[in-house]
């Protein structure tokens, strides 16, 4: 029994001495941790502010003098709509893809002929296998055979 106590005591002493030797307390840092763990590079780029420039296709026509249509003043010119105050303008019209989906509900093999203006035109195959032209009103979504 005494030998068991002696062995366990000697093992405990060896472990305590070993941990003191390995992990000795010191006021000095072990190493500089910042050298290994660098801050990740940022994906944000600073962009210089671009000076505002008039574009007639985006901002509409502008005039030096006010008239009945151009009643909004900005930067020395009169404009028809206050583009500088509005967010993006959304249209109530159907897109070409939405109109094609409407036609596909009733017809097969729908192909686009024209998607400009007030009416969209498609070529499709009806239930009898005949090729027909289908027009869709871009504002209301109503359709008919042409």
Secondary structure, 3 states (H helix, E strand, C coil): CHHHHHHHHHHHHHHHHHHHHHCCCCCCCCCCHHHCCCCCCCCCCCCCCCCCCCCHHHHCCEECCCCCCCCEEECCEEECCCCCCCCCCCCCCCCHHHHHHHHHCCCEEEEEEECCCCEEEEEEECCCCCEEEEEEECCCCCEEEC
